[in-house]
Each structure stands twice: as C-alpha cells, then as structure tokens.
C-alpha cells in the first residue's frame, strides 16, 4: 500500500471515531434530564394553602406535586406518610392521590 492509502485510511478512521464520539455525547446528554432538587414539605403545604397546587400524589414518604397552571413544573417533597383524609384540610381544592 502506498503512503496516500495509509493516510486516507487514517483520516477515515479518525472521522468515524469523531462521529461516534459526537453521537455518544449528544445521546448521553439527552438521556440525563436535570431534575429539580426536592423541596421541604412545608413549602408544599404553603403552596397548597395559597392555591398554587393542582395535584398531589403520595407514594409512602414521597410527595409529587404539580403547580397549578404550569403543567411542566412538577416538584417533589419528602415528609411523613399521610392519607388523603389527613391532607385534605391542609390542601383545600387539590386533587390528592395516595398510592
């Protein structure tokens, strides 16, 4: 093989490697969505009392809630286990789902 052939193969190999690394970088970045940090349970209760919470889902000690009018903004809080009946007076007018 000639020098030109070796050089062409090296360039093609480098371009192929760069394409794979670029794809990996974009794919791995797309898979890692940043999640907002959990908030204090008192912040959840304050938002609910102010009428800013649309829905609360309780899974054990994890409270997932969505702010009213902002479907894309979901938050998480951690607190004591509670039933829907215990949360209803603290969050009037909020849909509460306990799983």
C-alpha positions in Angstrom: 0.0 0.0 0.0 1.1 3.5 -0.7 1.5 6.3 1.8 -1.6 8.0 0.3 -3.7 5.0 1.0 -2.5 4.7 4.6 -3.2 8.5 5.1 -6.7 8.1 3.6 -7.4 5.2 5.9 -6.2 7.1 8.9 -8.4 10.1 8.0 -11.4 7.9 7.5 -10.8 6.2 10.8 -10.4 9.5 12.7 -13.6 10.9 11.1 -15.5 7.7 12.0 -14.3 7.9 15.6 -15.2 11.6 15.9 -18.7 10.8 14.5 -19.2 8.0 17.1 -18.0 10.3 20.0 -20.3 13.1 18.8 -23.3 10.8 18.7 -22.4 9.4 22.2 -22.1 12.9 23.6 -25.5 14.1 22.2 -27.3 10.9 23.2 -25.9 10.8 26.7 -26.8 14.4 27.3 -30.3 13.9 26.0 -30.8 10.9 28.4 -29.8 12.9 31.5 -32.6 15.4 32.3 -31.9 17.5 35.2 -34.4 17.1 37.9 -35.1 19.8 40.4 -34.0 19.1 43.9 -36.6 18.1 46.4 -38.3 20.8 48.4 -39.3 20.9 52.1 -42.7 19.5 52.9 -43.5 22.9 54.5 -43.0 24.5 51.0 -45.5 22.1 49.5 -48.1 22.8 52.2 -47.6 26.6 51.8 -48.0 26.3 48.0 -51.2 24.2 48.6 -52.6 26.7 51.1 -52.0 29.5 48.7 -54.0 27.6 46.0 -51.0 27.1 43.7 -51.0 23.3 43.7 -53.1 21.4 41.2 -52.5 17.8 42.2 -50.6 15.8 44.9 -49.5 12.2 44.5 -48.3 10.5 47.7 -46.1 7.4 47.5 -45.1 6.5 51.0 -43.0 9.5 52.2 -42.6 10.9 48.7 -45.0 13.7 47.7 -45.0 14.5 44.0 -47.0 17.7 43.1 -47.7 19.9 40.1 -48.1 23.6 40.3 -51.4 25.0 39.1 -51.4 26.4 35.5 -47.8 25.2 34.9 -48.1 21.6 33.7 -44.4 21.3 33.0 -43.4 22.2 36.6 -43.5 19.2 38.8 -41.9 19.1 42.2 -41.0 16.5 44.9 -41.1 16.8 48.6 -40.5 14.2 51.3 -42.4 14.1 54.6 -44.3 11.7 56.9 -46.7 9.1 55.5 -50.2 10.6 55.2 -53.6 9.6 53.9 -55.8 11.7 51.6 -58.1 12.4 54.5 -55.2 13.8 56.5 -54.0 16.0 53.7 -57.4 17.3 52.5 -57.8 20.0 55.2 -54.2 21.2 54.5 -54.7 21.4 50.8 -58.3 22.5 50.0 -59.4 22.1 46.4 -56.4 19.9 45.5 -56.7 16.5 43.9 -54.9 14.1 46.2 -53.9 10.6 45.1 -52.4 8.2 47.7 -50.7 5.1 46.3 
